[in-house]
Structure formats: structure tokens, C-alpha cells
Amino acid sequence: MKIDPERWKGDTDEAVTGIFVRAQDPDGNWQSADIWCLEPESLLEWLRSRGGENPYAENVVGVLLGRGHLVKKEG
């Protein structure tokens, strides 16, 4: 998973959600980062990491974290 450089401040003291995952920072180093810092694609990857897939719930999380819809409706 990758951290969005626009959201990454380089420290983990300022948690937005309090949910931390391991992800690569903009320099390629592995960090513990709040899920708020993840790129949208990585956020969706994390949400589905345990085998789940619920586009409605994934979009709700995306909107709540300021990412908009993570799953685009086809057609």
C-alpha cells in the first residue's frame, strides 16, 4: 500500500482515524500510517484485504475520509 504525499506529514502522532497500517511513504520507506493517509487505490486495497467486497460500504468510507467514491459504477 502507498501513502498519499499530499496527506503525509512524516509523523504518526496526528492520527485522524486511529487505524494504522503499514504502507510505503513517498520516499519508498515503510511506515505505520493512519488509513486517512493512504492513496485511494491503497485504501480500497486495504478495505478488501480480508476477502470482502462491498462497493456501497467502500464508497461510504471513501466519502467519510474525503476520498469520494472509491468504486466507480460501470456503464
N, CA, C and O atoms as a Tripos MOL2 file, in Angstrom:
@<TRIPOS>MOLECULE
protein
  300   299    75     0     0
PROTEIN
NO_CHARGES

@<TRIPOS>ATOM
      1 N           0.8340   -1.1650    0.0000 N.3       1 MET1
      2 CA          0.0000    0.0000    0.0000 C.3       1 MET1
      3 C           0.8870    1.2380    0.0000 C.2       1 MET1
      4 O           2.0330    1.1960    0.4460 O.2       1 MET1
      5 N           0.3520    2.3190   -0.4950 N.am      2 LYS2
      6 CA          1.1220    3.5550   -0.6560 C.3       2 LYS2
      7 C           0.4360    4.7170    0.0710 C.2       2 LYS2
      8 O          -0.7900    4.8050    0.1490 O.2       2 LYS2
      9 N           1.2810    5.5950    0.5920 N.am      3 ILE3
     10 CA          0.8270    6.8010    1.2820 C.3       3 ILE3
     11 C           0.7370    7.9390    0.2750 C.2       3 ILE3
     12 O           1.6200    8.1010   -0.5680 O.2       3 ILE3
     13 N          -0.3170    8.7160    0.3640 N.am      4 ASP4
     14 CA         -0.5100    9.8870   -0.4970 C.3       4 ASP4
     15 C           0.4140   11.0020   -0.0090 C.2       4 ASP4
     16 O           0.2970   11.4280    1.1400 O.2       4 ASP4
     17 N           1.3290   11.4860   -0.8540 N.am      5 PRO5
     18 CA          2.2560   12.5370   -0.4180 C.3       5 PRO5
     19 C           1.5520   13.8180    0.0180 C.2       5 PRO5
     20 O           2.0890   14.5690    0.8320 O.2       5 PRO5
     21 N           0.3590   14.0760   -0.5110 N.am      6 GLU6
     22 CA         -0.3810   15.2910   -0.1280 C.3       6 GLU6
     23 C          -0.9130   15.2050    1.3080 C.2       6 GLU6
     24 O          -1.1460   16.2310    1.9460 O.2       6 GLU6
     25 N          -1.1020   13.9980    1.8040 N.am      7 ARG7
     26 CA         -1.6440   13.8200    3.1540 C.3       7 ARG7
     27 C          -0.6010   13.4340    4.1870 C.2       7 ARG7
     28 O          -0.8800   13.4350    5.3860 O.2       7 ARG7
     29 N           0.5890   13.1060    3.7330 N.am      8 TRP8
     30 CA          1.6310   12.6110    4.6350 C.3       8 TRP8
     31 C           2.4320   13.7640    5.2000 C.2       8 TRP8
     32 O           2.9800   14.5760    4.4550 O.2       8 TRP8
     33 N           2.4980   13.8340    6.5140 N.am      9 LYS9
     34 CA          3.2680   14.8820    7.1830 C.3       9 LYS9
     35 C           4.5890   14.3340    7.7150 C.2       9 LYS9
     36 O           5.4330   15.0980    8.1810 O.2       9 LYS9
     37 N           4.7740   13.0160    7.6480 N.am     10 GLY10
     38 CA          6.0290   12.4290    8.0960 C.3      10 GLY10
     39 C           6.0510   12.0140    9.5490 C.2      10 GLY10
     40 O           7.0640   11.5040   10.0260 O.2      10 GLY10
     41 N           4.9720   12.2180   10.2560 N.am     11 ASP11
     42 CA          4.9180   11.7250   11.6300 C.3      11 ASP11
     43 C           3.5750   11.0310   11.8420 C.2      11 ASP11
     44 O           2.6010   11.3200   11.1470 O.2      11 ASP11
     45 N           3.5350   10.1360   12.7870 N.am     12 THR12
     46 CA          2.3030    9.3940   13.0500 C.3      12 THR12
     47 C           1.6210    9.8630   14.3280 C.2      12 THR12
     48 O           0.7070    9.2030   14.8230 O.2      12 THR12
     49 N           2.0560   10.9860   14.8600 N.am     13 ASP13
     50 CA          1.4560   11.4840   16.0930 C.3      13 ASP13
     51 C           0.0570   12.0440   15.8890 C.2      13 ASP13
     52 O          -0.7470   12.0640   16.8210 O.2      13 ASP13
     53 N          -0.2370   12.4940   14.6840 N.am     14 GLU14
     54 CA         -1.5200   13.1200   14.4080 C.3      14 GLU14
     55 C          -2.4300   12.1230   13.6940 C.2      14 GLU14
     56 O          -2.5250   12.1270   12.4670 O.2      14 GLU14
     57 N          -3.0930   11.2770   14.4680 N.am     15 ALA15
     58 CA         -3.9790   10.2640   13.8920 C.3      15 ALA15
     59 C          -5.3420   10.8760   13.6020 C.2      15 ALA15
     60 O          -5.8910   11.6110   14.4230 O.2      15 ALA15
     61 N          -5.8720   10.5740   12.4500 N.am     16 VAL16
     62 CA         -7.2130   11.0370   12.0910 C.3      16 VAL16
     63 C          -8.2390    9.9890   12.4850 C.2      16 VAL16
     64 O          -9.2430   10.3070   13.1220 O.2      16 VAL16
     65 N          -7.9880    8.7180   12.1010 N.am     17 THR17
     66 CA         -8.9330    7.6560   12.4250 C.3      17 THR17
     67 C          -8.4580    6.7920   13.5830 C.2      17 THR17
     68 O          -9.2690    6.1650   14.2660 O.2      17 THR17
     69 N          -7.1520    6.7560   13.8080 N.am     18 GLY18
     70 CA         -6.5910    5.8630   14.8190 C.3      18 GLY18
     71 C          -6.3960    4.4480   14.3120 C.2      18 GLY18
     72 O          -6.0400    3.5550   15.0810 O.2      18 GLY18
     73 N          -6.6270    4.2320   13.0160 N.am     19 ILE19
     74 CA         -6.4430    2.9210   12.4020 C.3      19 ILE19
     75 C          -5.1480    2.9880   11.5860 C.2      19 ILE19
     76 O          -5.0720    3.6840   10.5740 O.2      19 ILE19
     77 N          -4.1440    2.2570   12.0430 N.am     20 PHE20
     78 CA         -2.8280    2.3110   11.4120 C.3      20 PHE20
     79 C          -2.5280    1.0430   10.6270 C.2      20 PHE20
     80 O          -2.8760   -0.0610   11.0450 O.2      20 PHE20
     81 N          -1.8820    1.2200    9.4890 N.am     21 VAL21
     82 CA         -1.4500    0.1150    8.6320 C.3      21 VAL21
     83 C          -0.0050    0.3850    8.2150 C.2      21 VAL21
     84 O           0.4960    1.5010    8.3550 O.2      21 VAL21
     85 N           0.6530   -0.6480    7.7020 N.am     22 ARG22
     86 CA          1.9970   -0.4810    7.1510 C.3      22 ARG22
     87 C           1.8500   -0.1000    5.6880 C.2      22 ARG22
     88 O           1.1350   -0.7610    4.9340 O.2      22 ARG22
     89 N           2.5270    0.9630    5.2930 N.am     23 ALA23
     90 CA          2.4470    1.4400    3.9140 C.3      23 ALA23
     91 C           3.7330    2.1720    3.5720 C.2      23 ALA23
     92 O           4.4720    2.6100    4.4530 O.2      23 ALA23
     93 N           3.9860    2.2950    2.2740 N.am     24 GLN24
     94 CA          5.1990    2.9780    1.8180 C.3      24 GLN24
     95 C           4.9530    4.4800    1.7140 C.2      24 GLN24
     96 O           3.9630    4.9270    1.1360 O.2      24 GLN24
     97 N           5.8830    5.2480    2.2920 N.am     25 ASP25
     98 CA          5.8040    6.6980    2.1990 C.3      25 ASP25
     99 C           6.2910    7.1490    0.8180 C.2      25 ASP25
    100 O           6.7490    6.3220    0.0310 O.2      25 ASP25
    101 N           6.1980    8.4390    0.5170 N.am     26 PRO26
    102 CA          6.6170    8.9230   -0.8030 C.3      26 PRO26
    103 C           8.0760    8.6100   -1.1650 C.2      26 PRO26
    104 O           8.4230    8.5840   -2.3460 O.2      26 PRO26
    105 N           8.9280    8.3740   -0.1680 N.am     27 ASP27
    106 CA         10.3310    8.0360   -0.4220 C.3      27 ASP27
    107 C          10.5560    6.5330   -0.5590 C.2      27 ASP27
    108 O          11.6840    6.0940   -0.7850 O.2      27 ASP27
    109 N           9.4880    5.7400   -0.4230 N.am     28 GLY28
    110 CA          9.6040    4.2900   -0.5450 C.3      28 GLY28
    111 C           9.9090    3.5620    0.7480 C.2      28 GLY28
    112 O          10.0960    2.3450    0.7470 O.2      28 GLY28
    113 N           9.9630    4.2960    1.8600 N.am     29 ASN29
    114 CA         10.2180    3.6920    3.1640 C.3      29 ASN29
    115 C           8.9030    3.2040    3.7670 C.2      29 ASN29
    116 O           7.8520    3.8130    3.5710 O.2      29 ASN29
    117 N           8.9800    2.0990    4.5020 N.am     30 TRP30
    118 CA          7.7850    1.5620    5.1520 C.3      30 TRP30
    119 C           7.5240    2.3060    6.4560 C.2      30 TRP30
    120 O           8.4340    2.5350    7.2530 O.2      30 TRP30
    121 N           6.2670    2.6790    6.6570 N.am     31 GLN31
    122 CA          5.8450    3.4510    7.8250 C.3      31 GLN31
    123 C           4.5560    2.8710    8.3880 C.2      31 GLN31
    124 O           3.8490    2.1290    7.7070 O.2      31 GLN31
    125 N           4.2590    3.2130    9.6300 N.am     32 SER32
    126 CA          2.9240    2.9960   10.1750 C.3      32 SER32
    127 C           2.1630    4.2750    9.8810 C.2      32 SER32
    128 O           2.5680    5.3590   10.3010 O.2      32 SER32
    129 N           1.0650    4.1460    9.1640 N.am     33 ALA33
    130 CA          0.3140    5.3330    8.7550 C.3      33 ALA33
    131 C          -1.1700    5.1340    9.0070 C.2      33 ALA33
    132 O          -1.7010    4.0340    8.8530 O.2      33 ALA33
    133 N          -1.8210    6.2020    9.3910 N.am     34 ASP34
    134 CA         -3.2700    6.2050    9.5450 C.3      34 ASP34
    135 C          -3.8980    5.9520    8.1740 C.2      34 ASP34
    136 O          -3.3760    6.4370    7.1700 O.2      34 ASP34
    137 N          -4.9960    5.2110    8.1060 N.am     35 ILE35
    138 CA         -5.6120    4.9150    6.8120 C.3      35 ILE35
    139 C          -6.0310    6.1810    6.0790 C.2      35 ILE35
    140 O          -6.1980    6.1500    4.8600 O.2      35 ILE35
    141 N          -6.2050    7.2890    6.7810 N.am     36 TRP36
    142 CA         -6.5340    8.5710    6.1580 C.3      36 TRP36
    143 C          -5.4430    9.0030    5.1820 C.2      36 TRP36
    144 O          -5.7210    9.7090    4.2130 O.2      36 TRP36
    145 N          -4.1990    8.5810    5.4350 N.am     37 CYS37
    146 CA         -3.0550    8.9750    4.6040 C.3      37 CYS37
    147 C          -2.9170    8.1480    3.3310 C.2      37 CYS37
    148 O          -2.1390    8.5170    2.4510 O.2      37 CYS37
    149 N          -3.6380    7.0550    3.2060 N.am     38 LEU38
    150 CA         -3.4550    6.1780    2.0550 C.3      38 LEU38
    151 C          -3.9750    6.8040    0.7670 C.2      38 LEU38
    152 O          -4.9350    7.5750    0.7760 O.2      38 LEU38
    153 N          -3.3140    6.4540   -0.3570 N.am     39 GLU39
    154 CA         -3.8470    6.8140   -1.6690 C.3      39 GLU39
    155 C          -5.1890    6.0930   -1.8320 C.2      39 GLU39
    156 O          -5.3870    5.0340   -1.2360 O.2      39 GLU39
    157 N          -6.1080    6.6400   -2.6230 N.am     40 PRO40
    158 CA         -7.4230    5.9970   -2.7740 C.3      40 PRO40
    159 C          -7.3400    4.5240   -3.1850 C.2      40 PRO40
    160 O          -8.0960    3.7040   -2.6640 O.2      40 PRO40
    161 N          -6.4450    4.1740   -4.1010 N.am     41 GLU41
    162 CA         -6.3110    2.7840   -4.5420 C.3      41 GLU41
    163 C          -5.8610    1.8880   -3.3900 C.2      41 GLU41
    164 O          -6.3250    0.7550   -3.2620 O.2      41 GLU41
    165 N          -4.9580    2.3960   -2.5580 N.am     42 SER42
    166 CA         -4.4750    1.6280   -1.4150 C.3      42 SER42
    167 C          -5.5410    1.5060   -0.3410 C.2      42 SER42
    168 O          -5.6330    0.4720    0.3210 O.2      42 SER42
    169 N          -6.3460    2.5420   -0.1590 N.am     43 LEU43
    170 CA         -7.4480    2.4610    0.7940 C.3      43 LEU43
    171 C          -8.4160    1.3580    0.3760 C.2      43 LEU43
    172 O          -8.8480    0.5630    1.2110 O.2      43 LEU43
    173 N          -8.7550    1.3060   -0.8950 N.am     44 LEU44
    174 CA         -9.6470    0.2590   -1.3940 C.3      44 LEU44
    175 C          -8.9900   -1.1150   -1.2390 C.2      44 LEU44
    176 O          -9.6520   -2.0810   -0.8590 O.2      44 LEU44
    177 N          -7.7030   -1.2020   -1.5290 N.am     45 GLU45
    178 CA         -6.9780   -2.4680   -1.3440 C.3      45 GLU45
    179 C          -7.0650   -2.9230    0.1090 C.2      45 GLU45
    180 O          -7.3130   -4.0990    0.3740 O.2      45 GLU45
    181 N          -6.8650   -2.0070    1.0470 N.am     46 TRP46
    182 CA         -6.9270   -2.3530    2.4610 C.3      46 TRP46
    183 C          -8.3420   -2.7830    2.8560 C.2      46 TRP46
    184 O          -8.5110   -3.7560    3.5910 O.2      46 TRP46
    185 N          -9.3490   -2.0680    2.3750 N.am     47 LEU47
    186 CA        -10.7320   -2.4220    2.7140 C.3      47 LEU47
    187 C         -11.0930   -3.8280    2.2350 C.2      47 LEU47
    188 O         -11.9120   -4.5020    2.8610 O.2      47 LEU47
    189 N         -10.4970   -4.2700    1.1450 N.am     48 ARG48
    190 CA        -10.7880   -5.5900    0.5790 C.3      48 ARG48
    191 C          -9.7730   -6.6510    0.9970 C.2      48 ARG48
    192 O          -9.8560   -7.7880    0.5330 O.2      48 ARG48
    193 N          -8.8260   -6.3100    1.8530 N.am     49 SER49
    194 CA         -7.7000   -7.1980    2.1560 C.3      49 SER49
    195 C          -8.0910   -8.4860    2.8690 C.2      49 SER49
    196 O          -7.3130   -9.4410    2.8660 O.2      49 SER49
    197 N          -9.2380   -8.5410    3.4630 N.am     50 ARG50
    198 CA         -9.6760   -9.7600    4.1640 C.3      50 ARG50
    199 C         -10.7220  -10.5290    3.3610 C.2      50 ARG50
    200 O         -11.4610  -11.3470    3.9100 O.2      50 ARG50
    201 N         -10.7780  -10.2600    2.0620 N.am     51 GLY51
    202 CA        -11.6710  -11.0120    1.1980 C.3      51 GLY51
    203 C         -13.0370  -10.3890    0.9890 C.2      51 GLY51
    204 O         -13.8620  -10.9540    0.2710 O.2      51 GLY51
    205 N         -13.2970   -9.2550    1.5880 N.am     52 GLY52
    206 CA        -14.5960   -8.6150    1.4370 C.3      52 GLY52
    207 C         -14.6810   -7.7710    0.1820 C.2      52 GLY52
    208 O         -13.6660   -7.3740   -0.3900 O.2      52 GLY52
    209 N         -15.8980   -7.5070   -0.2340 N.am     53 GLU53
    210 CA        -16.1360   -6.5980   -1.3500 C.3      53 GLU53
    211 C         -17.5670   -6.0930   -1.2280 C.2      53 GLU53
    212 O         -18.5270   -6.8180   -1.4920 O.2      53 GLU53
    213 N         -17.6840   -4.8490   -0.8260 N.am     54 ASN54
    214 CA        -18.9870   -4.2340   -0.6490 C.3      54 ASN54
    215 C         -18.8820   -2.7980   -1.1750 C.2      54 ASN54
    216 O         -18.5480   -1.8880   -0.4170 O.2      54 ASN54
    217 N         -19.1630   -2.5880   -2.4680 N.am     55 PRO55
    218 CA        -18.9660   -1.2710   -3.0760 C.3      55 PRO55
    219 C         -19.6770   -0.1370   -2.3400 C.2      55 PRO55
    220 O         -19.1300    0.9610   -2.2330 O.2      55 PRO55
    221 N         -20.8800   -0.3800   -1.8340 N.am     56 TYR56
    222 CA        -21.6100    0.6680   -1.1230 C.3      56 TYR56
    223 C         -20.8370    1.0890    0.1290 C.2      56 TYR56
    224 O         -20.6070    2.2790    0.3450 O.2      56 TYR56
    225 N         -20.4360    0.1160    0.9520 N.am     57 ALA57
    226 CA        -19.6970    0.4260    2.1780 C.3      57 ALA57
    227 C         -18.3390    1.0520    1.8600 C.2      57 ALA57
    228 O         -17.8980    1.9710    2.5500 O.2      57 ALA57
    229 N         -17.6770    0.5520    0.8130 N.am     58 GLU58
    230 CA        -16.3710    1.0990    0.4300 C.3      58 GLU58
    231 C         -16.5020    2.5600    0.0070 C.2      58 GLU58
    232 O         -15.6400    3.3780    0.3280 O.2      58 GLU58
    233 N         -17.5590    2.8870   -0.7010 N.am     59 ASN59
    234 CA        -17.7860    4.2780   -1.0970 C.3      59 ASN59
    235 C         -18.1240    5.1560    0.0980 C.2      59 ASN59
    236 O         -17.7180    6.3170    0.1440 O.2      59 ASN59
    237 N         -18.8560    4.6240    1.0580 N.am     60 VAL60
    238 CA        -19.1690    5.3960    2.2680 C.3      60 VAL60
    239 C         -17.8690    5.7330    3.0020 C.2      60 VAL60
    240 O         -17.6680    6.8760    3.4140 O.2      60 VAL60
    241 N         -16.9930    4.7520    3.1660 N.am     61 VAL61
    242 CA        -15.7040    5.0020    3.8250 C.3      61 VAL61
    243 C         -14.9070    6.0310    3.0310 C.2      61 VAL61
    244 O         -14.3210    6.9450    3.6120 O.2      61 VAL61
    245 N         -14.8830    5.8880    1.7090 N.am     62 GLY62
    246 CA        -14.1720    6.8540    0.8740 C.3      62 GLY62
    247 C         -14.6730    8.2740    1.0600 C.2      62 GLY62
    248 O         -13.8800    9.2100    1.1690 O.2      62 GLY62
    249 N         -15.9820    8.4330    1.0970 N.am     63 VAL63
    250 CA        -16.5760    9.7640    1.2940 C.3      63 VAL63
    251 C         -16.2440   10.2940    2.6920 C.2      63 VAL63
    252 O         -15.8660   11.4570    2.8370 O.2      63 VAL63
    253 N         -16.3810    9.4580    3.7120 N.am     64 LEU64
    254 CA        -16.0840    9.8980    5.0800 C.3      64 LEU64
    255 C         -14.6330   10.3260    5.2610 C.2      64 LEU64
    256 O         -14.3370   11.2100    6.0660 O.2      64 LEU64
    257 N         -13.7300    9.6990    4.5110 N.am     65 LEU65
    258 CA        -12.3050   10.0470    4.6150 C.3      65 LEU65
    259 C         -11.8780   11.0870    3.5830 C.2      65 LEU65
    260 O         -10.6870   11.3450    3.4060 O.2      65 LEU65
    261 N         -12.8650   11.6840    2.9020 N.am     66 GLY66
    262 CA        -12.5530   12.7620    1.9610 C.3      66 GLY66
    263 C         -11.9820   12.2880    0.6400 C.2      66 GLY66
    264 O         -11.3140   13.0600   -0.0490 O.2      66 GLY66
    265 N         -12.2240   11.0460    0.2680 N.am     67 ARG67
    266 CA        -11.7070   10.4800   -0.9750 C.3      67 ARG67
    267 C         -12.7770   10.3230   -2.0490 C.2      67 ARG67
    268 O         -12.4650    9.9590   -3.1830 O.2      67 ARG67
    269 N         -14.0050   10.5850   -1.7130 N.am     68 GLY68
    270 CA        -15.0800   10.3880   -2.6790 C.3      68 GLY68
    271 C         -15.3370    8.9140   -2.8900 C.2      68 GLY68
    272 O         -14.9400    8.0840   -2.0720 O.2      68 GLY68
    273 N         -16.0010    8.5850   -3.9850 N.am     69 HIS69
    274 CA        -16.3140    7.1950   -4.2900 C.3      69 HIS69
    275 C         -15.0550    6.4530   -4.7010 C.2      69 HIS69
    276 O         -14.3460    6.8680   -5.6170 O.2      69 HIS69
    277 N         -14.7860    5.3550   -4.0150 N.am     70 LEU70
    278 CA        -13.6280    4.5200   -4.3280 C.3      70 LEU70
    279 C         -13.9480    3.5370   -5.4420 C.2      70 LEU70
    280 O         -13.0530    3.1080   -6.1700 O.2      70 LEU70
    281 N         -15.2250    3.1750   -5.5770 N.am     71 VAL71
    282 CA        -15.6600    2.2240   -6.5840 C.3      71 VAL71
    283 C         -16.5710    2.9680   -7.5490 C.2      71 VAL71
    284 O         -17.6150    3.4930   -7.1640 O.2      71 VAL71
    285 N         -16.1610    3.0020   -8.7940 N.am     72 LYS72
    286 CA        -16.9550    3.6960   -9.8050 C.3      72 LYS72
    287 C         -17.9780    2.7440  -10.4020 C.2      72 LYS72
    288 O         -17.6740    1.5840  -10.6780 O.2      72 LYS72
    289 N         -19.1730    3.2320  -10.5970 N.am     73 LYS73
    290 CA        -20.2250    2.4170  -11.1980 C.3      73 LYS73
    291 C         -19.9130    2.2420  -12.6860 C.2      73 LYS73
    292 O         -19.6280    3.2100  -13.3910 O.2      73 LYS73
    293 N         -19.9710    1.0080  -13.1430 N.am     74 GLU74
    294 CA        -19.6890    0.7160  -14.5510 C.3      74 GLU74
    295 C         -20.9300    0.9320  -15.3840 C.2      74 GLU74
    296 O         -22.0430    0.6400  -14.9450 O.2      74 GLU74
    297 N         -20.7370    1.4470  -16.5950 N.am     75 GLY75
    298 CA        -21.8460    1.6340  -17.5140 C.3      75 GLY75
    299 C         -22.4620    2.9070  -17.3340 C.2      75 GLY75
    300 O         -23.4220    3.2330  -18.0320 O.2      75 GLY75
@<TRIPOS>BOND
     1     1     2 1
     2     2     3 1
     3     3     4 2
     4     3     5 am
     5     5     6 1
     6     6     7 1
     7     7     8 2
     8     7     9 am
     9     9    10 1
    10    10    11 1
    11    11    12 2
    12    11    13 am
    13    13    14 1
    14    14    15 1
    15    15    16 2
    16    15    17 am
    17    17    18 1
    18    18    19 1
    19    19    20 2
    20    19    21 am
    21    21    22 1
    22    22    23 1
    23    23    24 2
    24    23    25 am
    25    25    26 1
    26    26    27 1
    27    27    28 2
    28    27    29 am
    29    29    30 1
    30    30    31 1
    31    31    32 2
    32    31    33 am
    33    33    34 1
    34    34    35 1
    35    35    36 2
    36    35    37 am
    37    37    38 1
    38    38    39 1
    39    39    40 2
    40    39    41 am
    41    41    42 1
    42    42    43 1
    43    43    44 2
    44    43    45 am
    45    45    46 1
    46    46    47 1
    47    47    48 2
    48    47    49 am
    49    49    50 1
    50    50    51 1
    51    51    52 2
    52    51    53 am
    53    53    54 1
    54    54    55 1
    55    55    56 2
    56    55    57 am
    57    57    58 1
    58    58    59 1
    59    59    60 2
    60    59    61 am
    61    61    62 1
    62    62    63 1
    63    63    64 2
    64    63    65 am
    65    65    66 1
    66    66    67 1
    67    67    68 2
    68    67    69 am
    69    69    70 1
    70    70    71 1
    71    71    72 2
    72    71    73 am
    73    73    74 1
    74    74    75 1
    75    75    76 2
    76    75    77 am
    77    77    78 1
    78    78    79 1
    79    79    80 2
    80    79    81 am
    81    81    82 1
    82    82    83 1
    83    83    84 2
    84    83    85 am
    85    85    86 1
    86    86    87 1
    87    87    88 2
    88    87    89 am
    89    89    90 1
    90    90    91 1
    91    91    92 2
    92    91    93 am
    93    93    94 1
    94    94    95 1
    95    95    96 2
    96    95    97 am
    97    97    98 1
    98    98    99 1
    99    99   100 2
   100    99   101 am
   101   101   102 1
   102   102   103 1
   103   103   104 2
   104   103   105 am
   105   105   106 1
   106   106   107 1
   107   107   108 2
   108   107   109 am
   109   109   110 1
   110   110   111 1
   111   111   112 2
   112   111   113 am
   113   113   114 1
   114   114   115 1
   115   115   116 2
   116   115   117 am
   117   117   118 1
   118   118   119 1
   119   119   120 2
   120   119   121 am
   121   121   122 1
   122   122   123 1
   123   123   124 2
   124   123   125 am
   125   125   126 1
   126   126   127 1
   127   127   128 2
   128   127   129 am
   129   129   130 1
   130   130   131 1
   131   131   132 2
   132   131   133 am
   133   133   134 1
   134   134   135 1
   135   135   136 2
   136   135   137 am
   137   137   138 1
   138   138   139 1
   139   139   140 2
   140   139   141 am
   141   141   142 1
   142   142   143 1
   143   143   144 2
   144   143   145 am
   145   145   146 1
   146   146   147 1
   147   147   148 2
   148   147   149 am
   149   149   150 1
   150   150   151 1
   151   151   152 2
   152   151   153 am
   153   153   154 1
   154   154   155 1
   155   155   156 2
   156   155   157 am
   157   157   158 1
   158   158   159 1
   159   159   160 2
   160   159   161 am
   161   161   162 1
   162   162   163 1
   163   163   164 2
   164   163   165 am
   165   165   166 1
   166   166   167 1
   167   167   168 2
   168   167   169 am
   169   169   170 1
   170   170   171 1
   171   171   172 2
   172   171   173 am
   173   173   174 1
   174   174   175 1
   175   175   176 2
   176   175   177 am
   177   177   178 1
   178   178   179 1
   179   179   180 2
   180   179   181 am
   181   181   182 1
   182   182   183 1
   183   183   184 2
   184   183   185 am
   185   185   186 1
   186   186   187 1
   187   187   188 2
   188   187   189 am
   189   189   190 1
   190   190   191 1
   191   191   192 2
   192   191   193 am
   193   193   194 1
   194   194   195 1
   195   195   196 2
   196   195   197 am
   197   197   198 1
   198   198   199 1
   199   199   200 2
   200   199   201 am
   201   201   202 1
   202   202   203 1
   203   203   204 2
   204   203   205 am
   205   205   206 1
   206   206   207 1
   207   207   208 2
   208   207   209 am
   209   209   210 1
   210   210   211 1
   211   211   212 2
   212   211   213 am
   213   213   214 1
   214   214   215 1
   215   215   216 2
   216   215   217 am
   217   217   218 1
   218   218   219 1
   219   219   220 2
   220   219   221 am
   221   221   222 1
   222   222   223 1
   223   223   224 2
   224   223   225 am
   225   225   226 1
   226   226   227 1
   227   227   228 2
   228   227   229 am
   229   229   230 1
   230   230   231 1
   231   231   232 2
   232   231   233 am
   233   233   234 1
   234   234   235 1
   235   235   236 2
   236   235   237 am
   237   237   238 1
   238   238   239 1
   239   239   240 2
   240   239   241 am
   241   241   242 1
   242   242   243 1
   243   243   244 2
   244   243   245 am
   245   245   246 1
   246   246   247 1
   247   247   248 2
   248   247   249 am
   249   249   250 1
   250   250   251 1
   251   251   252 2
   252   251   253 am
   253   253   254 1
   254   254   255 1
   255   255   256 2
   256   255   257 am
   257   257   258 1
   258   258   259 1
   259   259   260 2
   260   259   261 am
   261   261   262 1
   262   262   263 1
   263   263   264 2
   264   263   265 am
   265   265   266 1
   266   266   267 1
   267   267   268 2
   268   267   269 am
   269   269   270 1
   270   270   271 1
   271   271   272 2
   272   271   273 am
   273   273   274 1
   274   274   275 1
   275   275   276 2
   276   275   277 am
   277   277   278 1
   278   278   279 1
   279   279   280 2
   280   279   281 am
   281   281   282 1
   282   282   283 1
   283   283   284 2
   284   283   285 am
   285   285   286 1
   286   286   287 1
   287   287   288 2
   288   287   289 am
   289   289   290 1
   290   290   291 1
   291   291   292 2
   292   291   293 am
   293   293   294 1
   294   294   295 1
   295   295   296 2
   296   295   297 am
   297   297   298 1
   298   298   299 1
   299   299   300 2
@<TRIPOS>SUBSTRUCTURE
     1 MET1         2 RESIDUE 1 A MET
     2 LYS2         6 RESIDUE 1 A LYS
     3 ILE3        10 RESIDUE 1 A ILE
     4 ASP4        14 RESIDUE 1 A ASP
     5 PRO5        18 RESIDUE 1 A PRO
     6 GLU6        22 RESIDUE 1 A GLU
     7 ARG7        26 RESIDUE 1 A ARG
     8 TRP8        30 RESIDUE 1 A TRP
     9 LYS9        34 RESIDUE 1 A LYS
    10 GLY10       38 RESIDUE 1 A GLY
    11 ASP11       42 RESIDUE 1 A ASP
    12 THR12       46 RESIDUE 1 A THR
    13 ASP13       50 RESIDUE 1 A ASP
    14 GLU14       54 RESIDUE 1 A GLU
    15 ALA15       58 RESIDUE 1 A ALA
    16 VAL16       62 RESIDUE 1 A VAL
    17 THR17       66 RESIDUE 1 A THR
    18 GLY18       70 RESIDUE 1 A GLY
    19 ILE19       74 RESIDUE 1 A ILE
    20 PHE20       78 RESIDUE 1 A PHE
    21 VAL21       82 RESIDUE 1 A VAL
    22 ARG22       86 RESIDUE 1 A ARG
    23 ALA23       90 RESIDUE 1 A ALA
    24 GLN24       94 RESIDUE 1 A GLN
    25 ASP25       98 RESIDUE 1 A ASP
    26 PRO26      102 RESIDUE 1 A PRO
    27 ASP27      106 RESIDUE 1 A ASP
    28 GLY28      110 RESIDUE 1 A GLY
    29 ASN29      114 RESIDUE 1 A ASN
    30 TRP30      118 RESIDUE 1 A TRP
    31 GLN31      122 RESIDUE 1 A GLN
    32 SER32      126 RESIDUE 1 A SER
    33 ALA33      130 RESIDUE 1 A ALA
    34 ASP34      134 RESIDUE 1 A ASP
    35 ILE35      138 RESIDUE 1 A ILE
    36 TRP36      142 RESIDUE 1 A TRP
    37 CYS37      146 RESIDUE 1 A CYS
    38 LEU38      150 RESIDUE 1 A LEU
    39 GLU39      154 RESIDUE 1 A GLU
    40 PRO40      158 RESIDUE 1 A PRO
    41 GLU41      162 RESIDUE 1 A GLU
    42 SER42      166 RESIDUE 1 A SER
    43 LEU43      170 RESIDUE 1 A LEU
    44 LEU44      174 RESIDUE 1 A LEU
    45 GLU45      178 RESIDUE 1 A GLU
    46 TRP46      182 RESIDUE 1 A TRP
    47 LEU47      186 RESIDUE 1 A LEU
    48 ARG48      190 RESIDUE 1 A ARG
    49 SER49      194 RESIDUE 1 A SER
    50 ARG50      198 RESIDUE 1 A ARG
    51 GLY51      202 RESIDUE 1 A GLY
    52 GLY52      206 RESIDUE 1 A GLY
    53 GLU53      210 RESIDUE 1 A GLU
    54 ASN54      214 RESIDUE 1 A ASN
    55 PRO55      218 RESIDUE 1 A PRO
    56 TYR56      222 RESIDUE 1 A TYR
    57 ALA57      226 RESIDUE 1 A ALA
    58 GLU58      230 RESIDUE 1 A GLU
    59 ASN59      234 RESIDUE 1 A ASN
    60 VAL60      238 RESIDUE 1 A VAL
    61 VAL61      242 RESIDUE 1 A VAL
    62 GLY62      246 RESIDUE 1 A GLY
    63 VAL63      250 RESIDUE 1 A VAL
    64 LEU64      254 RESIDUE 1 A LEU
    65 LEU65      258 RESIDUE 1 A LEU
    66 GLY66      262 RESIDUE 1 A GLY
    67 ARG67      266 RESIDUE 1 A ARG
    68 GLY68      270 RESIDUE 1 A GLY
    69 HIS69      274 RESIDUE 1 A HIS
    70 LEU70      278 RESIDUE 1 A LEU
    71 VAL71      282 RESIDUE 1 A VAL
    72 LYS72      286 RESIDUE 1 A LYS
    73 LYS73      290 RESIDUE 1 A LYS
    74 GLU74      294 RESIDUE 1 A GLU
    75 GLY75      298 RESIDUE 1 A GLY
